[in-house]
Amino acid sequence: MSSSKMDAYLFCIHCDEETDHTIEYKNNHIHKIQCNNCGVEIKIDQDYVKKHFKEEFVARVLSKPSRMTKEMEKDITGFLKSLPFRVVTKPFRVYKEFHDNK
């Protein structure tokens, strides 16, 4: 079983602010996300996720960090310009896609 870790700056609902987090991967899937400030962690049960969500949707969500990294490496200026709009609209787009495809 392969395992790796990545640092990220994410919003922590417990701290109510953006803080440093550690994302732990197991077999190329997110296993756990932990706030480095308060210690709160979220564990991802891959079996549950695969059982209750469409495979394609799950694969896209779990691969998002690596796809964003590639996009950022390719064109950092374009990535940073589009980020605020994407952050605001993405939750609605995901919600709409999920409910339109039930």
C-alpha positions in Angstrom: 0.0 0.0 0.0 1.5 3.3 -1.1 1.3 6.3 1.2 2.2 10.0 0.8 1.5 13.3 2.4 1.0 16.8 1.0 0.7 20.2 2.7 -2.1 22.5 1.7 -3.6 25.8 2.9 -7.3 25.1 3.4 -10.3 26.6 5.3 -10.8 24.9 8.7 -14.4 24.9 9.9 -13.2 24.5 13.5 -10.7 27.3 13.4 -13.0 29.4 11.2 -10.1 30.5 9.1 -7.6 29.3 6.5 -4.8 27.2 8.1 -2.1 24.8 7.1 -3.4 21.3 6.6 -1.7 17.9 5.9 -3.4 15.7 3.3 -2.6 12.0 3.6 -3.0 9.8 0.6 -3.2 6.0 0.6 -3.1 4.2 -2.8 -3.4 7.5 -4.6 -6.7 8.4 -2.8 -7.2 10.9 -0.1 -7.3 9.1 3.3 -7.2 11.9 5.8 -7.1 15.7 6.0 -5.8 17.2 9.2 -5.6 20.9 10.3 -2.1 21.6 11.6 -3.5 24.4 13.8 -6.2 22.7 15.9 -5.6 19.0 15.0 -9.2 18.4 13.8 -9.1 15.7 11.1 -11.4 14.3 8.5 -11.0 10.7 7.4 -12.3 9.6 4.1 -13.8 6.0 3.9 -13.1 5.1 0.3 -15.4 2.0 0.5 -18.3 4.2 1.6 -17.6 6.8 -1.1 -17.4 4.2 -3.9 -20.6 2.5 -2.7 -22.7 5.7 -2.5 -21.4 7.9 -5.3 -21.0 7.5 -9.0 -17.5 6.2 -9.9 -16.8 8.9 -12.4 -17.8 11.7 -9.9 -15.7 10.1 -7.1 -12.7 9.8 -9.4 -12.9 13.4 -10.4 -13.3 14.7 -6.9 -10.4 12.6 -5.6 -8.1 13.5 -8.5 -8.9 17.3 -8.2 -5.7 18.2 -6.2 -3.4 16.6 -8.8 -5.3 18.1 -11.7 -5.1 21.6 -10.1 -1.4 21.2 -9.6 -0.8 20.3 -13.2 -3.0 23.3 -14.3 -1.1 25.6 -12.0 2.3 24.4 -13.3 1.1 24.9 -16.9 -0.2 28.5 -16.5 0.1 30.0 -13.0 -1.2 33.4 -14.1 -4.3 32.0 -15.8 -4.8 29.7 -12.9 -4.6 32.5 -10.3 -6.9 34.8 -12.3 -9.6 32.1 -12.6 -9.4 30.8 -9.0 -11.6 33.3 -7.2 -14.5 32.7 -9.6 -14.0 29.0 -9.5 -14.0 28.9 -5.7 -17.3 30.7 -5.6 -19.1 28.8 -8.3 -17.7 25.3 -7.9 -20.0 24.2 -5.0 -23.0 25.1 -7.0 -21.7 23.4 -10.1 -21.0 20.2 -8.2 -24.4 20.3 -6.5 -26.2 20.8 -9.8 -24.2 18.0 -11.6 -24.8 15.6 -8.7 -28.6 16.3 -8.6 -29.1 16.4 -12.4 -27.5 13.0 -12.7 -29.4 11.1 -10.0 
